[in-house]
């Protein structure tokens, strides 16, 4: 590559990847000598890019963090992938990320070449994002967990279980897993001497201990498989709060032995707290009451019932008078 500006841009793009590049490998990639690579690295340093060099058999060049972020150099596929990812993050379960994702996407689309802008706009026009109803995760907590996973460092945090019980945990973090609109931390619990998964939205005050630990072997092929297996074995119940438009005594008669907690609101209505394995099963239980009711929580139950009502209405449409 004889065009010096183009070669410098290509070199900078390579150095932005998270690894060290031996001079010989860079020279082979760019079709120049190792001496030319050294001169190009010096030019990048003169332009303010913090290129670090390390010696030894595994040494090489890498771009370190500087006072200001250098402009990112992306190829076509990388630019489209980031734009698509930012659009998906606009409906993220990570608290506070949605607005930042929209701003970043707007900036990226502004500088994309026309051919790439068309690809991104085509994707945007053909897709819709379902508004999130799941719990939001604190991005600072997620970042702290990711750092502990990467450093293989023991971690302490406060945790609230599904039944509301609170505890302090000491764990060896293994992986973060995103499942649907929830994040899970897969970790070895030192106090219980066993593997556990923790919902990140229930986790607070993460503090690293400074103690690094060797990696442990999961009982499944990977962390995602472990989370999937654990969720199947310990499926979290769907908890709901409802306003039943029935006197409390009539509600008790209709519910029978069903595990529902009732409290009166007035002479003609009562508040009910109940749970089921799935939203579908909970909806069927409620329809079986044959009474008017209002869903107070969770929002996913209200959305499921709205969709069910639409399907039932369309199915019965031809019989309407």
C-alpha positions as CSV (number, residue, x, y, z in Angstrom):
1,X,0.0,0.0,0.0
2,X,1.8,3.0,-1.3
3,X,-0.8,5.7,-0.4
4,X,0.5,7.0,2.9
5,X,-2.8,8.7,4.2
6,X,-4.8,5.5,3.2
7,X,-2.2,3.3,4.9
8,X,-2.3,5.4,8.1
9,X,-6.1,5.1,8.3
10,X,-5.9,1.4,7.7
11,X,-3.2,1.1,10.4
12,X,-5.3,3.1,12.8
13,X,-8.3,0.9,12.1
14,X,-6.3,-2.2,12.9
15,X,-4.9,-0.7,16.1
16,X,-8.4,0.1,17.4
17,X,-9.2,-3.6,17.8
18,X,-8.6,-5.0,21.3
19,X,-5.3,-6.8,20.8
20,X,-1.6,-6.2,20.3
21,X,-0.3,-6.3,16.7
22,X,3.3,-7.5,16.1
23,X,5.1,-5.2,13.7
24,X,5.7,-8.1,11.2
25,X,1.9,-8.9,11.1
26,X,1.0,-5.2,10.5
27,X,3.7,-5.0,7.7
28,X,2.2,-8.1,6.1
29,X,-1.3,-6.8,6.3
30,X,-0.3,-3.4,4.7
31,X,2.2,-4.7,2.3
32,X,5.1,-2.7,3.6
33,X,8.3,-3.2,5.6
34,X,8.5,-3.3,9.4
35,X,10.6,-0.1,9.2
36,X,7.7,1.6,7.4
37,X,5.3,0.5,10.2
38,X,7.6,2.0,12.8
39,X,7.6,5.3,10.8
40,X,3.8,5.2,10.5
41,X,3.4,4.6,14.2
42,X,5.5,7.7,14.9
43,X,3.3,9.7,12.6
44,X,0.2,8.6,14.5
45,X,1.8,9.6,17.8
46,X,2.6,13.0,16.3
47,X,-1.1,13.3,15.5
48,X,-2.0,12.6,19.1
49,X,-3.0,9.0,19.0
50,X,-1.6,7.1,22.1
51,X,0.0,4.1,20.3
52,X,1.8,1.9,22.9
53,X,4.5,-0.6,22.0
54,X,5.7,-3.5,24.1
55,X,8.8,-5.7,23.6
56,X,9.2,-9.4,23.7
57,X,8.0,-12.5,21.9
58,X,4.3,-11.6,22.4
59,X,4.8,-7.8,22.2
60,X,3.5,-5.4,19.6
61,X,1.5,-2.2,19.0
62,X,-1.9,-1.3,20.4
63,X,-3.9,1.9,20.8
64,X,-4.2,2.9,24.4
65,X,-6.9,5.0,26.0
66,X,-6.2,8.7,25.6
67,X,-7.6,12.0,26.9
68,X,-10.0,12.2,24.0
69,X,-11.6,9.4,21.9
70,X,-10.1,9.3,18.4
71,X,-12.5,9.0,15.5
72,X,-13.7,5.4,15.0
73,X,-12.8,3.9,11.6
74,X,-15.4,1.4,10.6
75,X,-15.8,-0.7,7.5
76,X,-19.3,-1.0,5.9
77,X,-20.4,-4.1,7.8
78,X,-19.2,-2.8,11.2
79,X,-21.1,0.5,10.6
80,X,-24.4,-1.2,9.7
81,X,-24.0,-3.6,12.7
82,X,-23.5,-0.7,15.1
83,X,-26.5,1.2,13.7
84,X,-28.7,-1.9,14.0
85,X,-27.5,-2.6,17.5
86,X,-28.1,1.0,18.6
87,X,-31.7,0.8,17.3
88,X,-32.2,-2.3,19.3
89,X,-30.7,-0.7,22.4
90,X,-33.3,2.1,22.1
91,X,-35.7,-0.5,23.7
92,X,-33.1,-1.8,26.1
93,X,-33.6,-3.2,29.6
94,X,-30.6,-1.2,30.8
95,X,-31.8,1.9,32.5
96,X,-30.9,5.3,30.9
97,X,-29.4,3.7,27.8
98,X,-32.5,4.3,25.5
99,X,-32.1,8.0,25.1
100,X,-28.3,7.8,24.7
101,X,-28.8,5.1,22.0
102,X,-31.1,7.3,20.1
103,X,-28.6,10.2,20.2
104,X,-25.7,8.0,19.1
105,X,-27.8,6.5,16.3
106,X,-28.7,10.0,15.0
107,X,-25.0,11.0,15.0
108,X,-24.0,7.8,13.2
109,X,-26.7,8.0,10.5
110,X,-25.6,11.7,9.8
111,X,-22.1,10.6,8.8
112,X,-22.9,7.3,7.1
113,X,-22.4,7.2,3.3
114,X,-25.7,7.2,1.3
115,X,-25.3,3.5,0.4
116,X,-25.1,2.5,4.1
117,X,-27.8,5.0,5.2
118,X,-30.2,3.3,2.8
119,X,-29.4,-0.1,4.3
120,X,-30.0,1.1,7.9
121,X,-33.2,3.0,7.0
122,X,-34.5,-0.1,5.2
123,X,-34.0,-2.1,8.3
124,X,-35.6,0.6,10.5
125,X,-38.6,0.8,8.2
126,X,-39.2,-2.9,8.3
127,X,-39.0,-3.5,12.0
128,X,-40.8,-2.3,15.2
129,X,-39.6,-2.5,18.8
130,X,-42.0,-3.7,21.4
131,X,-42.1,-1.2,24.3
132,X,-40.3,-2.7,27.3
133,X,-42.2,-3.9,30.3
134,X,-39.4,-5.6,32.1
135,X,-37.3,-4.3,35.0
136,X,-34.5,-1.8,34.2
137,X,-30.9,-2.6,35.1
138,X,-28.6,0.1,36.5
139,X,-25.9,0.6,33.8
140,X,-23.3,1.3,36.5
141,X,-24.1,-2.1,38.2
142,X,-23.8,-3.8,34.8
143,X,-20.5,-2.2,34.1
144,X,-19.1,-3.2,37.6
145,X,-20.2,-6.8,37.1
146,X,-18.6,-6.9,33.6
147,X,-15.3,-5.6,35.0
148,X,-15.3,-8.2,37.8
149,X,-16.1,-11.0,35.3
150,X,-13.2,-9.9,33.0
151,X,-10.8,-9.5,35.9
152,X,-11.9,-12.8,37.5
153,X,-12.2,-11.0,40.8
154,X,-14.4,-11.9,43.8
155,X,-17.3,-9.7,44.3
156,X,-19.6,-8.7,47.1
157,X,-23.1,-7.3,46.6
158,X,-26.6,-7.0,48.2
159,X,-29.3,-9.1,46.7
160,X,-33.1,-9.3,47.0
161,X,-34.6,-12.7,46.2
162,X,-37.9,-13.2,44.5
163,X,-39.7,-13.6,47.8
164,X,-38.3,-10.3,49.1
165,X,-35.6,-11.8,51.3
166,X,-32.4,-9.7,51.4
167,X,-28.8,-11.0,51.8
168,X,-25.2,-10.1,51.2
169,X,-23.4,-12.4,48.8
170,X,-19.7,-13.2,48.1
171,X,-19.3,-14.7,44.6
172,X,-16.8,-15.5,41.9
173,X,-18.5,-13.9,38.8
174,X,-18.3,-16.0,35.7
175,X,-20.5,-14.5,32.9
176,X,-23.3,-12.0,32.3
177,X,-26.2,-13.4,30.2
178,X,-29.0,-11.4,28.6
179,X,-32.2,-13.4,28.3
180,X,-35.2,-11.6,26.9
181,X,-35.4,-8.2,28.7
182,X,-33.5,-9.5,31.8
183,X,-29.9,-9.7,32.7
184,X,-28.5,-12.5,34.8
185,X,-25.1,-12.9,36.5
186,X,-23.8,-16.5,36.5
187,X,-21.4,-16.9,39.5
188,X,-20.0,-19.4,42.0
189,X,-21.5,-18.5,45.4
190,X,-18.7,-18.9,47.9
191,X,-21.0,-19.0,51.0
192,X,-23.2,-21.8,49.5
193,X,-20.4,-23.6,47.7
194,X,-22.4,-23.9,44.5
195,X,-23.2,-22.2,41.3
196,X,-26.0,-19.6,41.2
197,X,-27.7,-17.2,38.8
198,X,-28.7,-13.7,40.0
199,X,-31.1,-11.3,38.4
200,X,-29.1,-8.1,37.9
201,X,-32.1,-5.9,38.5
202,X,-32.2,-7.2,42.0
203,X,-28.5,-6.7,42.7
204,X,-27.1,-3.5,44.3
205,X,-23.9,-2.2,45.8
206,X,-21.4,-4.4,43.9
207,X,-17.9,-4.1,45.4
208,X,-14.8,-6.0,44.2
209,X,-12.6,-7.5,46.8
210,X,-9.3,-7.4,45.0
211,X,-9.0,-11.2,45.3
212,X,-8.5,-12.8,41.9
213,X,-9.5,-16.4,41.4
214,X,-8.8,-19.1,38.8
215,X,-11.7,-20.0,36.5
216,X,-14.1,-22.7,37.5
217,X,-15.8,-25.1,35.1
218,X,-19.6,-24.8,34.8
219,X,-21.8,-27.9,35.0
220,X,-23.1,-27.0,31.5
221,X,-21.3,-26.3,28.2
222,X,-21.7,-22.5,28.6
223,X,-23.2,-19.8,30.7
224,X,-26.2,-19.3,28.4
225,X,-27.1,-23.0,28.6
226,X,-26.8,-22.9,32.4
227,X,-29.2,-19.9,32.7
228,X,-31.7,-21.6,30.3
229,X,-31.5,-24.8,32.3
230,X,-31.9,-23.0,35.6
231,X,-34.9,-20.9,34.4
232,X,-36.6,-24.1,33.2
233,X,-36.0,-25.8,36.6
234,X,-36.9,-22.7,38.7
235,X,-39.4,-20.9,36.5
236,X,-40.3,-17.7,38.3
237,X,-44.0,-17.3,39.0
238,X,-45.9,-14.5,37.4
239,X,-47.3,-12.4,40.2
240,X,-50.3,-10.2,39.6
241,X,-52.4,-7.6,41.5
242,X,-56.0,-7.2,40.3
243,X,-59.1,-5.3,41.1
244,X,-62.0,-7.7,41.0
245,X,-65.4,-6.1,40.6
246,X,-67.0,-8.5,43.0
247,X,-67.9,-8.3,46.7
248,X,-65.1,-10.1,48.6
249,X,-67.4,-12.9,49.8
250,X,-68.5,-13.7,46.2
251,X,-64.9,-13.6,45.1
252,X,-64.0,-16.1,47.8
253,X,-66.9,-18.4,46.6
254,X,-65.8,-18.3,43.0
255,X,-62.1,-18.8,43.7
256,X,-62.6,-21.7,46.0
257,X,-59.3,-23.1,47.2
258,X,-57.2,-21.1,44.7
259,X,-54.1,-19.5,46.3
260,X,-55.3,-15.9,46.1
261,X,-55.0,-13.2,48.8
262,X,-58.0,-11.0,48.9
263,X,-58.7,-7.6,50.6
264,X,-61.9,-5.5,50.4
265,X,-61.9,-2.2,48.6
266,X,-65.6,-1.4,49.0
267,X,-68.9,-3.3,49.1
268,X,-68.7,-4.2,45.4
269,X,-65.0,-4.8,44.7
270,X,-61.9,-6.3,46.2
271,X,-58.1,-6.4,45.5
272,X,-56.6,-9.8,44.7
273,X,-53.0,-10.9,44.7
274,X,-52.2,-14.2,43.0
275,X,-49.6,-15.9,40.9
276,X,-49.2,-18.6,38.2
277,X,-46.4,-20.3,36.3
278,X,-47.1,-18.4,33.1
279,X,-49.0,-15.3,31.9
280,X,-51.1,-17.6,29.6
281,X,-52.3,-19.7,32.6
282,X,-53.0,-16.7,34.7
283,X,-55.1,-15.1,32.0
284,X,-57.2,-18.4,31.7
285,X,-57.7,-18.4,35.5
286,X,-59.0,-14.8,35.4
287,X,-61.3,-15.4,32.5
288,X,-62.8,-18.4,34.4
289,X,-64.0,-16.0,37.2
290,X,-66.7,-14.7,34.8
291,X,-66.6,-11.2,36.2
292,X,-65.2,-7.7,35.4
293,X,-61.7,-7.1,36.6
294,X,-58.8,-4.6,36.2
295,X,-55.1,-5.5,36.0
296,X,-53.0,-3.4,38.3
297,X,-49.8,-5.3,37.6
298,X,-47.8,-6.7,35.9
299,X,-48.0,-4.8,32.5
300,X,-47.2,-8.0,30.5
301,X,-50.5,-9.6,31.8
302,X,-52.5,-6.5,30.6
303,X,-50.8,-6.7,27.2
304,X,-51.5,-10.4,26.9
305,X,-55.1,-10.0,27.8
306,X,-55.4,-7.1,25.2
307,X,-54.0,-9.4,22.5
308,X,-56.3,-12.2,23.5
309,X,-59.3,-9.9,23.4
310,X,-58.4,-8.8,19.9
311,X,-58.1,-12.4,18.7
312,X,-61.4,-13.4,20.3
313,X,-63.1,-10.3,18.8
314,X,-61.9,-11.1,15.3
315,X,-62.9,-14.8,15.7
316,X,-66.4,-13.8,16.7
317,X,-66.7,-11.0,14.2
318,X,-68.8,-12.8,11.6
319,X,-71.5,-13.5,14.2
320,X,-72.0,-9.9,15.3
321,X,-75.4,-8.4,14.6
